């Protein structure tokens, strides 16, 4: 299943967030494949598309950052999956 994760952080958490990202790379745990990641130009919001059959692993990945970031996790479909859903 695919998930879009959106995160935001406040300016006061900016430096700590950058330092942790540079140190860890924010690599997903086993069982979660990050397909792509983008950051807004202002640097206070980001988006990732991940694939996993284990939403608990995805939640744990985010949980490791909740001291600095706020998250929204949205299940999403690609074009093929949406077409299959629309044709039924």
C-alpha positions as CSV (number, residue, x, y, z in Angstrom):
1,X,0.0,0.0,0.0
2,X,1.2,3.5,-0.7
3,X,1.2,6.4,1.8
4,X,1.9,10.1,1.4
5,X,3.5,11.5,4.5
6,X,3.4,15.3,5.0
7,X,5.5,16.8,7.7
8,X,5.9,20.4,9.0
9,X,8.0,22.0,11.6
10,X,8.2,25.3,13.3
11,X,11.1,27.8,12.8
12,X,12.2,27.1,16.4
13,X,12.7,23.4,15.5
14,X,14.5,24.2,12.3
15,X,18.1,23.8,13.4
16,X,17.5,20.6,15.4
17,X,15.5,19.1,12.5
18,X,18.3,19.9,10.0
19,X,21.0,18.4,12.3
20,X,19.0,15.2,12.8
21,X,18.3,14.9,9.1
22,X,21.9,15.4,8.2
23,X,23.0,12.9,10.8
24,X,20.5,10.1,10.1
25,X,19.2,10.7,6.6
26,X,15.8,10.0,8.0
27,X,16.0,6.5,6.5
28,X,12.8,4.4,6.8
29,X,12.8,1.3,8.9
30,X,12.8,-2.2,7.5
31,X,9.4,-2.9,5.9
32,X,9.0,0.6,4.6
33,X,10.3,1.6,1.2
34,X,10.5,5.4,0.6
35,X,9.9,5.9,-3.1
36,X,10.4,9.7,-3.2
37,X,10.8,12.6,-0.9
38,X,10.5,16.4,-1.6
39,X,11.0,19.5,0.5
40,X,9.2,22.8,0.0
41,X,11.4,25.7,-1.0
42,X,10.9,27.5,2.3
43,X,12.2,24.4,4.1
44,X,9.5,24.0,6.7
45,X,7.4,21.3,5.1
46,X,8.1,18.0,3.3
47,X,6.4,15.2,1.5
48,X,7.3,11.5,1.0
49,X,5.7,8.7,-0.9
50,X,6.3,5.3,0.8
51,X,5.2,1.8,0.2
52,X,4.5,-0.7,3.0
53,X,2.2,-3.5,4.0
54,X,3.1,-2.6,7.6
55,X,1.5,0.7,8.6
56,X,2.8,0.2,12.2
57,X,6.4,0.4,10.8
58,X,5.4,3.7,9.1
59,X,3.9,5.0,12.3
60,X,7.0,4.1,14.2
61,X,9.2,5.9,11.7
62,X,7.2,9.1,12.1
63,X,7.1,8.6,15.9
64,X,10.8,8.9,16.0
65,X,10.5,12.5,14.8
66,X,7.4,13.7,16.7
67,X,9.5,15.8,19.1
68,X,10.4,18.0,16.1
69,X,7.8,17.5,13.4
70,X,4.0,17.2,13.0
71,X,2.8,14.5,10.6
72,X,-0.2,13.7,8.4
73,X,-0.2,10.2,6.9
74,X,-2.5,9.7,3.9
75,X,-3.2,6.4,2.1
76,X,-2.9,7.1,-1.6
77,X,-3.5,5.2,-4.9
78,X,-1.4,5.4,-8.1
79,X,-3.2,5.7,-11.4
80,X,-3.5,2.0,-12.0
81,X,-5.0,1.4,-8.6
82,X,-7.4,4.2,-9.0
83,X,-8.5,2.9,-12.4
84,X,-9.1,-0.5,-10.9
85,X,-11.2,1.0,-8.1
86,X,-13.2,3.1,-10.6
87,X,-13.9,0.2,-12.9
88,X,-15.5,-2.0,-10.2
